[in-house]
Amino acid sequence: MFNVERWQEIFETLRKNKLRTFLTGLSVASGIFILVILLGFSSGIENGVTSEFQQDATNEIFVRTRITTKGYKGLNPGRRIQLKDEDFAMVSNNYDEFLEYRTANYSIWGGQVAYKNETGNYRVQGVLPDNQFIENADIGKGRFINFSDVNDNRKVAVIGNKVSQDLFKAENPIEKYISIFGIPYKVVGVYFDPGGEREESQVFLPLTSARAAFNGGDNIRNMSFTVKMSENFDEAVALSKNVTEAIEADLKEKLIIAPDDTAAIRVNNTLEEAQKIYSLIDTIKAVFWFIGIGTIIAGVVGVGNIMIIIVKERTKEIGIRKALGAIPASIIGMILQEAIFVTMFSGLFGLIAGLAVLEIAGPYVDSPFIKFPQVDFGTAITTVFILVIAGAFAGFLPAYRAAKIKPIVALRDE
Amino acid sequence: MIQIKDLHKSYHMGSNSLHVLKGINFNVKEGELVSIMGSSGSGKSTLLNILGMLDEADEGSYVLDGVPIKNLNEKVAAKYRNEFLGFIFQSFNLINYKSAVDNVALPMFYKGIARKERVEKARHYLEKVGLADWGHHLPSELSGGQKQRVAIARALASEPKVLLADEPTGALDTTTSYEVMDLIQGINDEGKTILVVTHEDDIAHMTKRIVNLKDGIIIDDSPVEQVRAKQYV
């Protein structure tokens, strides 16, 4: 395997057939190239979708209300449904054992936020402390809203990183006062969100003080929960689905909404959506592997074909070698080594070309559902293994044929 | 060196069976230079192929240097060929992309000799056949006579017990043929056993014994007065 002469022979035969070698190599190289690009994009899709999901917790159940569309129990359609604290309390109590985090939110529309001369419009919401986890907010500076803030009606605010950059520039916003519709709030924290700028341009206030300042009474605009995750993803999805349906039924009964009125109250659960998307990603991945492997097979068949021709062309030479004392194994080794070398070399070329394209172009790809396509080290190693195996397959039949050549037939003078 | 007893060989082509060798009995002692003659179809090439372990007999025994040659698998046959035999072919059968030195070194490669020693020995044998300065040339850059000399050097390189030459002068003109025969005679003078298959009378008379084959049997086996090729060169 490692002797110089064998390698010299391989290079010599390849050099003598430059075009043939080039074309054969090209088919394998493009196969691997396509596989790498496809795998890169499947990881890009995964990255993109995952980061879409990461802006909020994936196990979220979100409740919001609108206007009834159906009359029910003597009530007319077109009634606005308003959630109250007691609704939140009911859901929290009824499903306490299944829920991990819970928050009730009160939004202040067109939230004009100002610091000194800087102003901006941001989503302003009164929330409960658990909102931090439901929103997937990472505290960068200071802290999030806590229960004391809520219980004591404190006028404090937690702002997104974008808000901080817009209003405070390089200044440290902690302990500074921002004004919302002219009411001063003390900034106690700045948060980051994997969902990006849009998610970071929000301001959170304690639910109680937000409502007090903006005449909210005990109204709730919407509420969010997360279900407890179990080890098994499928179980978690099932639980999430059941809890979602039960909450919807409870609220419909309590708020007197027709059971088939889908517009008046919406209870969404992200986990089920997530499961669909993840299984979609898996399917896309499988399809990409399939296409890539298929392309490689086409390339390998090409190599095998060429090797068969090579064996045919070298029949006489193989006969001579056998007459001089070459054992079948050494003939097989010779052909196999050449096949593996051609596949490996051109395959690695395709692999490196593919990786280079992803490396150079990848960082510029940042659309909502395809983000930073890349191929990790493990995948690269897997493709290299595929190459070696493919090369061996490509060489096997020709090598077997070569070993079967009878010197007496090969050496017969035509 | 070679003992052959009652050797039979048939070829089957479809429903026809062609009995090529019909009981050959034949011994060769060490140091002999024997020519096997016969018209085409007499079975001389078949006999040589069996002697060269490229083909196997249907019946009869073949003992080479005390080793019975029977039911060999490919691996053992390859090993015996490498150890016992040197081949010289009519069409030279050099590997055309290898230089003369590399061609001569090839049997030693299969013997497992280290590269440096191989090249050294190959040069030595090329010198012996008078091609010391042609070592780095490819076969395509050599004349017919030179190619056959390289082939002879290659046959000698594995230090075989027996040299088998199948029409070694068949593709050469008269002068070159005699040069090659002179070389073969020289090698025989050093004590090497050599079998030459030929259908040319003058070539056969340059050996020491002529075995005449006709229709698969030996019709004549007699020593001859050796004609030295030197006088024609």
Interface residues (C-beta under 8 A of the other chain):
Chain A: N3 V4 E5 E12 T13 K16 K316 E317 G319 I320 R321 K322 A323 L324 G325 A326 I327 P328 A329 S330 K406 P407 I408 L411 D413
Chain B: N49 G52 L54 D55 E74 K75 A78 K79 R81 N82 E83 F87 F89 Q90 S91 N93 L94 I95 Y97 D102 L106 P107 F109 Y110 K111 R115 R154 S158
